[in-house]
């Protein structure tokens, strides 16, 4: 994996962890212990996606109440898809 790919993957995982921390903090404030599903959109290539999916599986195993829905978005469609999803109130968490 190239150095740039590792950096992109690292930034994506940091974003995912930040989203998890936000959800966990909100749940603690609300006193709820519901399972949480986070939607994670990415534009990674096939090799990076395999690595990401492995890391997500490890994360989910360590955090039983959190599921990560990993969605691959074609790079050339990312802006259009995100804009449409955000306008519909259905933007991904990460």
C-alpha positions in Angstrom: 0.0 0.0 0.0 1.4 3.4 -0.9 2.2 6.1 1.6 -0.6 8.3 0.3 -3.1 5.4 0.6 -2.1 4.8 4.2 -2.5 8.4 5.0 -6.0 8.5 3.4 -7.0 5.3 5.3 -5.6 6.7 8.5 -7.6 9.9 8.1 -10.7 8.0 7.3 -10.4 5.9 10.4 -9.8 9.0 12.5 -13.0 10.4 11.1 -14.8 7.2 11.9 -13.5 7.2 15.5 -14.5 10.8 15.9 -18.1 10.0 14.8 -18.1 7.0 17.2 -17.0 9.3 20.0 -19.7 11.8 19.2 -22.4 9.1 19.2 -21.1 7.5 22.4 -21.1 10.9 24.2 -24.6 11.7 23.0 -25.8 8.3 24.1 -24.2 8.7 27.5 -25.9 12.1 27.9 -29.3 10.7 26.9 -28.8 7.6 29.1 -29.6 5.3 26.2 -27.7 2.1 25.5 -29.1 1.5 22.0 -27.1 -0.1 19.3 -25.7 2.4 16.8 -25.1 2.1 13.0 -22.7 4.6 11.4 -22.7 5.0 7.7 -19.2 5.4 6.2 -18.9 6.5 2.6 -15.5 6.2 0.9 -13.9 6.4 -2.6 -11.1 4.0 -1.9 -9.7 1.5 -4.4 -10.2 -2.3 -4.2 -7.0 -2.9 -2.1 -7.8 -0.1 0.3 -11.4 -1.3 0.6 -10.2 -4.7 1.7 -8.0 -3.2 4.3 -10.8 -0.9 5.5 -13.3 -3.7 5.8 -10.8 -5.7 7.9 -10.3 -2.8 10.2 -14.0 -2.2 10.5 -14.6 -5.9 11.4 -11.9 -5.5 14.2 -13.5 -2.3 15.4 -17.0 -3.8 15.5 -15.7 -6.8 17.4 -14.2 -4.5 20.0 -17.4 -2.3 20.2 -20.3 -4.6 20.3 -23.0 -1.9 20.2 -21.6 -0.2 17.1 -22.1 -1.3 13.5 -20.4 0.4 10.6 -22.1 0.4 7.2 -19.3 0.8 4.7 -20.5 2.2 1.4 -18.2 2.5 -1.7 -19.0 5.6 -3.8 -17.5 6.0 -7.2 -14.9 8.8 -7.1 -16.4 10.7 -10.0 -19.9 10.7 -8.4 -18.9 11.6 -4.8 -19.8 15.3 -4.9 -23.1 14.7 -6.6 -24.1 11.8 -4.4 -23.1 13.7 -1.2 -24.9 16.9 -2.2 -28.1 15.0 -3.0 -27.9 12.9 0.2 -27.3 16.0 2.3 -30.2 17.9 0.7 -32.5 15.0 1.4 -31.3 14.8 5.1 -29.6 11.5 4.5 -25.9 12.3 4.4 -23.5 9.7 5.7 -22.1 9.9 9.2 -18.5 9.8 7.9 
